[in-house]
Amino acid sequence: MADAAMNDLIRPALYGGYHEIVPVARMGLLYAVSATLLGALFLREVLALRRRVLADADPRSMRLFHWSISYLSLLSLAVIVDVVAHIAL
């Protein structure tokens, strides 16, 4: 299971079912560094949006939306490169 929401996990819990969550691929250092840096940058932009909203300034919320798309794209690229580099070794 690559992605699970509560509706995927709560139902089996009601009838005693069990779903093992297994990583699809082992991620290496490239993914770890990318996820950490991109996550920190995304969090910085989230906090900046919060500060702008609390200060009654122009929130520029589309900036966060565009960064979220970039974040997901770059993180996906990091996964692909990390897996391909790991296989090539």
C-alpha positions as CSV (number, residue, x, y, z in Angstrom):
1,M,0.0,0.0,0.0
2,A,1.7,3.2,-1.1
3,D,-0.9,5.6,0.2
4,A,-3.5,5.1,2.8
5,A,-6.2,7.3,4.3
6,M,-8.2,6.6,7.4
7,N,-11.0,5.1,5.3
8,D,-8.5,2.5,4.1
9,L,-7.2,1.6,7.5
10,I,-10.1,2.0,9.9
11,R,-12.5,-0.5,8.2
12,P,-10.2,-3.5,8.7
13,A,-9.7,-2.5,12.3
14,L,-13.4,-2.8,12.8
15,Y,-13.4,-6.4,11.8
16,G,-10.0,-7.4,13.0
17,G,-8.3,-7.3,9.6
18,Y,-4.6,-6.6,9.2
19,H,-2.8,-4.8,6.4
20,E,0.9,-4.9,6.4
21,I,2.5,-1.7,5.2
22,V,5.7,-2.5,3.3
23,P,8.0,0.0,1.7
24,V,7.9,-0.2,-2.1
25,A,11.7,0.5,-2.5
26,R,14.5,1.2,-0.1
27,M,15.3,4.9,-0.2
28,G,18.9,6.1,0.1
29,L,20.7,9.2,1.2
30,L,19.6,11.3,-1.8
31,Y,15.9,10.8,-0.9
32,A,16.6,11.5,2.8
33,V,18.5,14.7,2.1
34,S,15.9,15.9,-0.5
35,A,12.9,15.1,1.7
36,T,14.5,16.9,4.6
37,L,15.5,20.0,2.7
38,L,12.3,20.3,0.6
39,G,10.2,19.7,3.7
40,A,12.0,22.4,5.5
41,L,11.5,24.8,2.6
42,F,7.9,23.9,2.4
43,L,7.4,24.4,6.1
44,R,9.1,27.8,5.9
45,E,6.7,28.9,3.2
46,V,3.7,27.6,5.3
47,L,4.9,29.6,8.3
48,A,5.5,32.7,6.1
49,L,1.9,32.4,4.8
50,R,0.7,32.2,8.4
51,R,2.6,35.3,9.4
52,R,1.2,37.2,6.4
53,V,-2.4,36.2,7.3
54,L,-1.9,37.1,11.0
55,A,-0.4,40.5,9.9
56,D,-3.4,41.2,7.7
57,A,-1.1,41.5,4.7
58,D,-1.6,40.1,1.3
59,P,-1.4,36.3,2.0
60,R,-0.2,35.3,-1.5
61,S,-1.7,31.9,-1.0
62,M,-1.1,30.9,-4.6
63,R,2.6,31.1,-3.9
64,L,2.2,28.2,-1.4
65,F,0.1,26.3,-3.9
66,H,2.8,26.6,-6.5
67,W,5.5,25.6,-4.0
68,S,3.4,22.6,-3.1
69,I,3.4,21.4,-6.7
70,S,7.1,22.0,-7.0
71,Y,7.7,20.2,-3.7
72,L,5.8,17.1,-4.9
73,S,7.5,17.2,-8.3
74,L,11.0,17.5,-6.9
75,L,10.4,14.9,-4.2
76,S,9.1,12.5,-6.9
77,L,12.2,13.2,-9.0
78,A,14.4,12.5,-5.9
79,V,12.6,9.1,-5.5
80,I,13.1,8.2,-9.1
81,V,16.8,9.2,-9.2
82,D,17.5,7.6,-5.8
83,V,15.9,4.3,-6.9
84,V,17.6,4.3,-10.4
85,A,21.0,5.2,-8.9
86,H,20.5,2.4,-6.3
87,I,19.7,-0.2,-9.0
88,A,22.6,1.0,-11.2
89,L,25.0,0.3,-8.3
